[in-house]
Amino acid sequence: MKIILATSNPHKVLELKELLKDFEIYTFDEFLTPFEIEENGKNFKENALLKARAVFEALDEKQKKDFIVLSDDSGLCVDVLEGRPGVYSARFSEQGDDKNNRIKLVSEMAKKGFKESKAHYVACIALVGLMGEFSTHGIMHGRVIDTQKGENGFGYDALFIPKGFDKTLAQLSADEKNSISHRFKALELAKIILKILN
């Protein structure tokens, strides 16, 4: 099964390639001139399908027969912020980069008088090919804190402590993170679909 990833985020590409070792993986910019995809869905599933669909539709007819497109939409939902940043996780701050997104998250919690909160990460994996459209979800529960800890990972990983752990995701090794993450859980379900489609 040949898969094209509908993302140009280098962190996600590395993580997805690591989690999909059994498959032949390509990034969409190996076949297409990179283009912006407007993520205006109301939830993770809608955004993931928007991305996968846009890349699939841009492929030529031969590529459509040879490949299935896989996309991921994921984010952090914080209880004291009523589920925010959610689908806006990657663009939570005006600058839209990891560092400023983390700063805004801590600031928003502080405004409400909280130093930590229950939270969960959500990942939706979408698959689009000639055989149809499919999606799977994975969730990782835990809590966010107001002090960054650790150097690994990306996004909000330095602020998120998974349930059952005393370290942030950024303090865990890539293998440890990949064995419990929301993306790992969603991909394990997606692999079942991929094997059926193969």
Secondary structure by P-SEA (a helix, b strand, c coil): cbbbbccccaaaaaaaaaaacccccccccccccbbbbbcccccaaaaaaaaaaaaaaaccaaaaacbbbbbbbbbbbbcccccccccccccccccccaaaaaaaaaaaaaaaccccccbbbbbbbbbbccccccbbbbbbbbcccccccccccccccccccccccccccccccaaaaaaccaaaaaaaaaaaaaaaac
